[in-house]
Amino acid sequence: MCRLSLKPFHSDGVADTDMIDLHTVATPNGHKISIMLEEVALPYKVIPYNIFEGDQFTPEFLALNPNNKLPVIVDNDPLDGGEPITGFETGAILIYLADKTGRFLSTEARARYQAIQWVMWQMSGLGPMHGQAHHFIRYAPEDIENRYAHDRYLAEAGRLLKVMESRLAEEEYLAGDYSIADMACWPWVRATALIDISLDAMPNIRRWFENIKARPAVEVGSNIINDFRKRIVNSDKVPLTSEQWSVLFGER
Ligand SMILES: N[C@@H](CCC(=O)N[C@@H](CS)C(=O)NCC(=O)O)C(=O)O
């Protein structure tokens, strides 16, 4: 169902139209949405961005997301038949796609709020705290001030995993049934290997992780444009040149 656009959006516009255009990067946030698109089997086209070169700051992209972050979707065939709908923020995109397809988010009020609650938890906790842990472990210069932040975010990343571990001791998936809440969290749990957090002492997360990993849609969706990322950065651990670091973390 996925097609890779060979033409970056900013160079020449999107040439042809699929139902969904997915402007994205090979990161946990990007993979949340490619996993969902694979799960619901909507036709979509991937438009890869090189955020190390500043693709996210072009006027064309800022018109889609003034917050200059990936991923973004453009739904060229919205349910109301109107103009294309653009969406940013992965939690909102997941809810949008679930509502559009009627899948992976219950319409029954209690179950729906359970799932949305865990999506919000991911968006406000697991994602940002793990994101900061990745920053201070993998990208920030080593010095004493950064050591404080490094330890702080690593501890918080671990605490949030313990919350998840307790929840998954009670339920098979975060909201009972497999839902967008699991799709929001799974790519971030996969990325814990990059910040040297072991899941060995978390048997319920491990069981949940392996069950989701075995899903064919997750296999495809969580690998979307990984090859593109490998071409633009050197390695997972110390990936950035000073120019790339400045584009991504310098003041803009
Ligand atoms: N809360 C946002 C986070 C998105 C985000 O941080 N995206 C990163 C890639 S994972 C990005 O686009 N970074 C580019 C930049 O910061 O300039 C979401 O869930 O969509």
The ligand as an SDF file (V2000), in Angstrom:
LIG
                    3D

 20 19  0  0  0  0  0  0  0  0999 V2000
    5.0840   16.0160   19.2320 N   0  0  0  0  0  0  0  0  0  0  0  0
    5.4860   15.8550   17.8560 C   0  0  0  0  0  0  0  0  0  0  0  0
    6.9640   15.5670   17.8120 C   0  0  0  0  0  0  0  0  0  0  0  0
    7.4900   15.5160   16.3930 C   0  0  0  0  0  0  0  0  0  0  0  0
    9.0060   15.5800   16.3390 C   0  0  0  0  0  0  0  0  0  0  0  0
    9.6960   15.9000   17.3300 O   0  0  0  0  0  0  0  0  0  0  0  0
    9.5640   15.2990   15.1590 N   0  0  0  0  0  0  0  0  0  0  0  0
   10.9880   15.3390   14.9430 C   0  0  0  0  0  0  0  0  0  0  0  0
   11.4300   14.0320   14.2940 C   0  0  0  0  0  0  0  0  0  0  0  0
   11.0890   12.6760   15.3550 S   0  0  0  0  0  0  0  0  0  0  0  0
   11.3460   16.4510   13.9970 C   0  0  0  0  0  0  0  0  0  0  0  0
   10.6420   16.6770   13.0410 O   0  0  0  0  0  0  0  0  0  0  0  0
   12.4500   17.1810   14.2420 N   0  0  0  0  0  0  0  0  0  0  0  0
   12.9010   18.2190   13.3860 C   0  0  0  0  0  0  0  0  0  0  0  0
   13.2850   19.4520   14.1480 C   0  0  0  0  0  0  0  0  0  0  0  0
   13.1950   19.4610   15.3800 O   0  0  0  0  0  0  0  0  0  0  0  0
   13.6780   20.4380   13.5110 O   0  0  0  0  0  0  0  0  0  0  0  0
    4.6720   14.7310   17.2190 C   0  0  0  0  0  0  0  0  0  0  0  0
    4.3180   13.7930   17.9340 O   0  0  0  0  0  0  0  0  0  0  0  0
    4.3670   14.8170   16.0220 O   0  0  0  0  0  0  0  0  0  0  0  0
  1  2  1  0
  2  3  1  0
  2 18  1  0
  3  4  1  0
  4  5  1  0
  5  6  2  0
  5  7  1  0
  7  8  1  0
  8  9  1  0
  8 11  1  0
  9 10  1  0
 11 12  2  0
 11 13  1  0
 13 14  1  0
 14 15  1  0
 15 16  2  0
 15 17  1  0
 18 19  2  0
 18 20  1  0
M  END
$$$$
